[in-house]
Amino acid sequence: MADEFTTLCIKTLRERMEEECPNYTWVTEKRFEISGGTASIDICGENTKSVLIELEIHRGDPRNNAEKLLRMNRCRGVLVLHIFSPYYEVTPHHELASFCEHILPEQFGKVDISYKTLRWNLDKLPNVRKACQVLPDSRKDFPPHSEIKEAIEELAKDLKQLILGWETQKASRSSNELQLS
């Protein structure tokens, strides 16, 4: 279960994605069937396509979230966006995020899932950066809500660009397949 700061970030990101990509219906904590049970995705955007977003603030092993997506029953042909906070800039967390960035894209590609990772750049917002770098029980204060909102707005813009690039690539691939038929 996510702590209060992580929950706030996820909720705010969903709200911003509704504004940035209004052609999708965005929900938080969407449950999916996976082999061996069910799993929940932080944020899911759906129209005729699906975008799944996992926001890693300070999870012990982010590979778990990525690996559950590989086991999803209806996850083919979708875009998975896996976001890493500054918590994953230091050892040993860096190695875990690095595994997701360098090893997992090939595994996702084998099952027709577009998988992209993104490092959440918070250099301009040191209070939010600091909140992401410490564990919930050692966090003294939340950064101001205005700073969290600003950080999420920048992240949502970056995600929108990734989604638009994926949609363009997908449309181009479909067009090429039609021409070959």
C-alpha positions in Angstrom: 0.0 0.0 0.0 1.3 3.4 -0.9 2.1 6.1 1.6 0.3 9.4 1.7 2.9 11.3 -0.4 2.9 8.6 -3.1 -0.9 8.4 -3.2 -1.0 12.2 -3.6 1.5 12.1 -6.5 -0.4 9.3 -8.2 -3.8 11.1 -7.8 -2.3 14.4 -9.0 -0.6 12.7 -12.0 -3.9 11.1 -13.0 -5.6 14.5 -12.9 -2.9 16.0 -15.0 -3.0 13.2 -17.5 -6.8 13.9 -17.9 -5.8 17.4 -19.0 -2.8 16.5 -21.1 -4.4 13.5 -22.9 -8.2 14.0 -22.7 -8.8 11.4 -25.4 -8.1 8.7 -22.8 -10.2 7.8 -19.8 -7.8 7.8 -16.8 -8.2 5.9 -13.6 -6.0 5.0 -10.6 -5.4 1.6 -9.1 -7.0 -0.3 -12.0 -7.1 -4.1 -11.3 -6.0 -6.5 -14.0 -5.9 -10.3 -14.2 -2.4 -11.8 -14.3 -1.4 -15.4 -14.3 -1.6 -16.4 -10.7 -4.1 -13.7 -9.5 -4.7 -10.0 -9.9 -2.5 -6.9 -9.9 -3.2 -3.2 -9.7 -1.7 -0.5 -12.0 -1.0 2.9 -10.5 -2.7 4.8 -13.5 -4.4 3.4 -16.6 -5.5 5.4 -19.6 -7.8 3.8 -22.1 -9.6 4.5 -25.3 -9.0 2.2 -28.3 -5.5 1.9 -26.9 -4.2 1.5 -23.3 -1.4 3.3 -21.5 -0.3 1.9 -18.1 1.7 4.0 -15.8 3.7 2.8 -12.8 5.2 5.6 -10.6 8.0 4.3 -8.5 8.6 6.8 -5.6 10.5 4.5 -3.2 9.6 0.9 -3.8 12.1 -1.6 -2.5 12.3 -3.5 -5.8 10.6 -1.8 -8.8 11.2 -5.0 -10.9 8.1 -6.5 -9.2 5.8 -3.9 -10.8 7.4 -4.4 -14.2 7.3 -8.2 -14.0 3.6 -8.3 -13.0 2.9 -6.4 -16.3 4.6 -9.1 -18.2 2.2 -11.6 -16.7 -1.0 -9.6 -17.6 -3.5 -11.5 -19.7 -4.8 -8.6 -21.8 -1.7 -6.4 -22.0 -0.6 -7.0 -25.5 -0.2 -4.0 -27.8 -0.2 -1.4 -25.0 2.2 1.2 -23.8 3.8 0.8 -20.3 5.4 3.9 -18.8 7.6 3.1 -15.8 8.7 6.2 -13.9 11.5 6.4 -11.4 11.9 9.1 -8.8 15.3 10.4 -7.6 15.2 7.6 -4.9 16.6 5.4 -7.7 19.7 7.6 -8.3 21.6 6.0 -5.5 23.0 2.5 -4.9 21.5 -0.1 -4.5 18.3 1.3 -5.9 20.0 2.6 -9.0 20.9 -0.9 -10.1 17.3 -2.0 -9.7 16.0 0.8 -11.9 18.9 0.2 -14.3 17.7 -3.4 -14.8 14.3 -2.1 -15.7 15.7 0.4 -18.1 18.2 -1.9 -19.9 17.0 -5.5 -19.6 13.2 -5.3 -19.5 12.5 -3.5 -22.8 13.6 -6.5 -24.8 11.4 -8.9 -22.7 8.4 -6.6 -23.1 9.0 -6.4 -26.9 8.8 -10.2 -27.2 5.2 -10.1 -26.0 4.2 -7.0 -28.0 4.2 -4.5 -25.2 5.8 -1.1 -25.7 7.8 -0.4 -22.5 9.4 2.9 -21.7 11.2 4.1 -18.6 11.6 7.7 -17.5 13.6 9.3 -14.7 11.6 11.9 -13.0 13.8 15.0 -13.1 13.2 17.1 -10.0 16.4 19.2 -10.1 14.3 22.4 -10.2 12.1 21.4 -7.2 14.5 20.4 -4.4 11.7 20.0 -1.8 9.9 17.4 -3.9 13.2 15.8 -4.9 14.1 15.4 -1.2 10.6 14.0 -0.3 11.1 11.3 -3.0 14.6 10.4 -1.8 13.7 9.4 1.7 11.5 6.6 3.0 8.0 7.6 4.3 8.8 7.0 7.9 11.8 9.3 7.8 10.0 12.0 5.9 9.4 15.0 8.2 7.3 17.3 6.0 5.5 17.2 2.7 6.7 19.7 0.2 4.2 22.5 -0.5 1.3 21.3 -2.6 2.1 23.9 -5.2 5.5 22.4 -5.7 4.1 18.9 -6.0 1.6 20.1 -8.5 4.4 21.8 -10.5 6.5 18.7 -10.5 3.6 16.5 -11.6 2.7 19.0 -14.4 6.2 18.7 -15.8 6.1 14.9 -15.6 2.7 14.8 -17.3 4.0 16.9 -20.2 6.9 14.4 -20.6 4.5 11.5 -20.5 2.2 13.1 -23.1 5.2 13.4 -25.5 6.0 9.7 -25.0 2.4 8.8 -25.6 2.1 10.9 -28.7 5.3 9.3 -30.0 4.0 5.8 -29.4 0.7 6.6 -31.1 2.5 8.0 -34.1 4.7 4.9 -34.3 1.8 2.6 -33.9 -0.2 4.4 -36.6 2.8 4.3 -38.9 3.3 0.6 -38.3 -0.4 -0.1 -39.0 -0.2 2.0 -42.2 2.9 0.0 -43.4 1.1 -3.3 -42.6 -1.9 -2.2 -44.7 0.4 -1.3 -47.7 2.1 -4.7 -47.5 -1.3 -6.6 -47.7 
